[in-house]
């Protein structure tokens, strides 16, 4: 599938029509509909948008370079006239949204075509990508035995990985964009929490939720960023220093994932980056806070859903998600406020000790995990979920902006590298990666 710039050029030169390309995409999506990637195909909306886009190209009034490009939305984003199910049977009777989420409005005003709504783990509270209510899609990397798609933005990552849409919009609380991006061999950008609007987006954790992008190239992530953060593009700073924190995360990487990561660091060096082994005090502080209080995502999720947990509807919740919600720590309001203050200190410390550098590690310990290996083993599900989210959860807590990048050799995905910068240094990350010789 061509990147967004190439798509724009083809439409502008009348090589392709938006309507014809949209119909092709919708047909491919319908073919995949039994595979649990989508919760709703928004066909009539997409066709109306495509016809309008063609007319603009005819009149030479394209709204942007994204005009006519395709996007799918994780089923947490409000879209006018559609239910926001959040992967849950408890919301089957919810009213359709009265208006679009702000980011939906921004991308549609730029001319993008909204093809479908994508599957997610219930309430976005799992890194596995499994959903017993609406089905679990297979990873785009699946060849024989079904592989986990990663979560919670499972459907968006699979759709992009299979070439069904150019952009998949998702949310990331503890890794829900970066993890499925890694497990599907695509790019996933988790911005600093306040870079993109969260208005009209179903929440899990009010402190940690971040809206982000899944794509097949860095250039496409940059194109979306220009639309969603138009007033945050001014900085031209770059960094050539990469802090390798892989030894200090406290996780056992698979041989395959770590070998791929080491090769990628060598490639980064060949493009002018300086690699330094590092251990960050902000990460040690984060781990200490997790030990003392529990994870912030679990605490805030339980506060968010306590009323539902106390209601008869709790029996409708995915047992894995229900167990995690019930097991989440309960702390007093005073302790909660202290925890949030400690988090602010950890975020500030990360900014101070990285000094404009880029932070690197493997995104996940393994990118290919057979779904069958955990499907009937609750303990294994817990362990795998924890391992998949270890690195990204730490990054979310200290509000790192991070991009998961597939590592390929001979066109085969071997791993994923996570490159991050301190909170609100998103533009530094995006600018610096323009020096990095990989884009698809």
N, C-alpha and C positions, 0 to 999 in steps of 0.2 A: 504494500500500500504506500503511495507517495506521501512525502511529508507535507505539511500545511502550505509551505511556500510553493512547492511544485504543483500542488492541487490548485492553488490560486492562479498560477501561470497557465495551467491547462484550461481552466474555466475562462480566463481572460482572453485566451487565444481561440476560444470556441472549439478546442479539440474535444472536450467533453462537455456534456450538459449536466447541470446539478441534478435535475430531475432523474435523468437516466442513471447517474451514479448512485443516487439515493435509492432508487428502485432496486438496483443490484444489491446494495447493502441490506435493504429490508428483506430481500429474498434469501440472502445468506443467513440473516438473523432468524428467519422463520425456519430454515432448515435445521438450525441449532436449537430451536425452542424446546425440544424434549430433553436437552442437556442441562437444564437448570441454571443457565447463565442469566436469564432475564426474568423479571417479574411482570413486566408489561411492555409490549411493543407499541410505541406511540406513532403508528403508521400515518394516520390522517394528519396529525400535526406535522410530521416530517415532510409529507408531500406538499402541504400548503407552504411550508417554509422553503422547500426546494423550488417550487414554481416562482415564488417571490424573488428568490436569489437569482434564478435565470433571468428574470426580467431586469434586475439591477445590472447584471453583466451586459445585457443587451443595450441598456441605457448608459453604460459606462459609469454607473453610480454604486459600484460595490462598496459595502459598508466598511470592509477591512480585508486584510489578507486571509482572514478566517472565513470569509463569506463562502458558504457552500460546503465547508468542511463538516465532518460528522462527529457527534459527541454522544456518549451514553452517560446516564446519571445513576449513581448508587441510590438505592431506594431509601435514602435519608433526606434527599433534597426535595423541597416542595416544588411541584410543577402545577400550575393552575389547571384545575379540572381533574386531577389524578390523586388517588390516595397515596399517602406516605406510610408504607407498611413497616419499615424498619426491620424487616425480616421476621416479623412476629405475628402469630395467629391472634394475639390479643388485640391487634389493630385492624382486623378484617372488616369491622363495622365503622371504622373512622370516616369522617367526612372528607371529601376531596378538598385539596388545598384551594383557597380562594385567590391566591396570588403566587407568583414565582418567588423562589429564593433569590436573593440579590445576585448571586453568581450565575444562576440560570438566566436571569434578566440580562446580565452583562454579556454573556457569550451569545445569547440569541440576538441581542441588539447588534452584535458584531457580525451577525449573519450565519451563525453556526446552525446546523440541522440536528435537532434532538431526536434520535432514533428510538431509544428505549430506556427503560429503567432496569437497573441491574440488581442481582441477588446479593445479599449480605448476610453475614452471621447475625443472629438475633441481637438487636440493640447495639450492634457493632462491638460486642463484648467477647471476642475470641480471635486469636491469630491463626486458627486452623482453616477457616473458610467453610466450615460445615454448617448446614442448615437442615434439620430433620423435617421442617414444615414445607419448604419450597424446593428441597433437593440440594445436593452438593455438586457443583460443577467440577469437572476434571481440569487440572492444570493444562495450560496450552502446551506444556512440554511433554504431556502424556504421549507415549508411543505404544506401549503394551498394557501393563497394569496401571489402573487409574492412580494418578498422583494428586496429592493435596494441592488446592489452589492457593492456600494462604488466605488470611482474612485480616480485617473483616471486609475489605473492598474486593471480595473475590470475583464477582461478576464483571466489574469494570476492568480488572486486570486480565481476566481470561478473554474478554471481548477484544481488547487491544492486542493481546498476544496472538489471537487467531485471525487478526486482520478484519474483524467485523465492524470496527469503528476506529477512527483516527485518534480520538481522545476519550479517555475514561475519567470521569470526575469522581472523586471519592473523599473520604475523611480519614484522618489519621490521629488516633488518640495515644496509642502506645506502639504503633507500627503498622497500622491498618492500610497504609498505602505502600510503604517500603517493603513490608514482608510479602504481600501478594505480587508486587512488582518483581521481587527476587525469584519467587517460585514460578513465575510465568515468563521469565526471560525478557522483561521490558523495563523501562525507566519509570521511576516513581519519585515524585517530589513532595516532601512534607515541608511546607514553609513554616517560618515562625508563626506562632499562634494568631497574631493579629494582622498578618499580611493580606489575607483575603477575608471578605465578609462571611460571617456565619449566620446572618439573618435568614430565617426560613429553612435552617438545617436542623434536623432532629439531633438532639444532644445525648451524649453519654457522660462526658466529664466536662463541666464548664470551664475548668482551668486548663485542660490539656487538648481538647478537640481542635483540630486544624483542618481546613479544607485544602485539598491538594489535587495533583494532576498525575495521571498515568498515561504514558505515551510511548511511541517507538523511537523517539530521538530526543536529544537534548535541545535541538533547535525548536521542536514542537513545544517543549516545556517552556522555553523562552517566549515563544509566540503567545501562549496562553497567559503567561505572567504579565506581558505588556498590557493585555486587556484587563486583567483582574487587579493589577496593582499599578495603574498608570502614573500615579504620583510618587512612586518609589523607585524610579528608574535612573535617578540622577547620578548616583555614584559610579565612577569609572575605575575604582580601585580593583586591583587583582592581587592574588597571593600565589607565590610559587613554593611556599613551605607547607609540607604535609606532615602532620603528627600521626604516626602509626600507633594507635592505642590497642591493637589487637591482643597484646599479651596482658593487658590490664583489665579487660572486661570480666574475666573470671569464667570463661566458658570454653568448652572443648570443641574446637572446630573439626569438622570432618577433614580427612586428608585431601579429598577432592576439592572442597571449598577453599581450604587454606592454600593449596598449591596454586589454584587459579588466582587467588588474591595476591600471592607473592609475585607471580608473573605480571600481574597488573601494576603492582608497585614499580617493577622494573620498567614497564612501558611508560609509566608516568615520569620516571626519572629521565627517560629518553626524550620526553617532551619538555624538559627543562625544570621539572619540579624537584625540590630537595626533600628527601624523606628522612624524618627523624623519629626514632623510637621515643615514646612518651607515656607517662602515666599522669593523669589529671586528678588534682585534688577534688575538683567538683564532682568527679565520678565516684570517688571514695566517699564524699559527703552524701551523695545520692544513695549509695548502697547502705550507708549507716542509717539514713532516714527511713528507708524501706524496712530495715530490720527493726527500728524503733516503733514505727507507726503502722507499717503495712504500706502497700502501694497506694499512691494518691488516686489512681484511676479506680481501684476497687472501692475505696472509701467514698468517692464522689458518686460512683455508679449506684452504690447501695442507698445513699441519701436520695438520689434521683428516683429510684424505683421502690423505695420502702413501702409506699402505699399499695403498689401492685403486689409486692411480695406478701402483704398481709391480707390480700383479697382472694376470693375463690378462683380468680383468673390465673393465679400463679401456677395452677396445675397445667396451664396451656404452654408454659415456657419450656423451651429446650432444656432437658435435664442437665446438660453440661453447663449451660449458662446459668440456670437456676442454682445449681450447686455453688458456682463461683460467686453469685450475688449473695447467697445466704452465708457463705463462708467469709465474706468481706468483713474487715474490722469495723467496729463501731467506736468512734471516739467522740468526746464532748465537743461542743462548739468552741470552747476555749482552746482545746488541744488542736482542733482543726485550724484555727486562726494562727496558732504558733507554727503548725506544719507549713502553712502557706508562706509565712514569713521566712521560715528556713529555706523554702524553695526559692524565694527571691534572692537569698544570699548565695545559693548554689548557682543560680543563673548568672548573677554578677561575677562570681568567682570564675565561672567558665569563660566569660567575656575577658576577664583580666588575664587569665593564664594562657589563653590561646593567642592573644595579641594579633588578631587578624589572620591567623593560620587556618588551614583546612585540616579537619580531623578525619582519619581514615580507619576503617575496619571492614571485615566481611559483614555483609548485611545480616545474614543468617548462618547458622552452623552447617546447614545442608539445604540444597535447593530442590532435591528430588526425594520426596517422602511418599511411599505407597500408602494410599488411603486405607487399604485393607489391613495395614500393619497396626493401625490404632483404632479401627472402627468398633471393635467389641471389647476394648480394654480401656476402662475409664482412667485408670492410673497412668497408662501410656499417653492418653489424650492430654492429661494434666501436664505431664512431663514435657511432651512435645510442644504444647502451647507455651509453656514457660521458656523453653530453650529458644523457640522461634522469636519470642518477644524480648529476650534479655537485652540485647544491644539497643534496639529501637526504643524500648521503654525508658532506658536511661537517657537517651537523647531527647525524648519528649519531655521528661521531667525538667531538664535544664534548657528546654525550648530551643534545641539545635535545629537550624534549617538543614535538611538533609536530602540528598538525591541518591537513590539506589540505582546503580548502573550495571547492566548485564555484562558479564565477562565472557567473551566468545573466542573460540579458536576453531578455525576451519568451519566457520558458520554454525558451530555447535555451542550451546550455552553450557559453561562449566561452573559458573558461580556468579556472585553479585558483590560488588564493592559499594560500600556506603561512604560517601564523601559529604561532610557536614561542616557548617560554620556556626559560630556562636549566635545567640538570639539577635534578631534584627540585622544580621549580616548576610541576609539572603542574596543581595545584589553582588556582594563580593564573591559568593559561591558561584552564582550564575556567570559573572564576568570571567572568573578564573577558569571555569570549565570550557570556555571558548578556546583555551590553549590546549585542551586535552583532545588528542586525536581519535576520538570515537564519537559517532553520532547516530549509529543505528546497529 
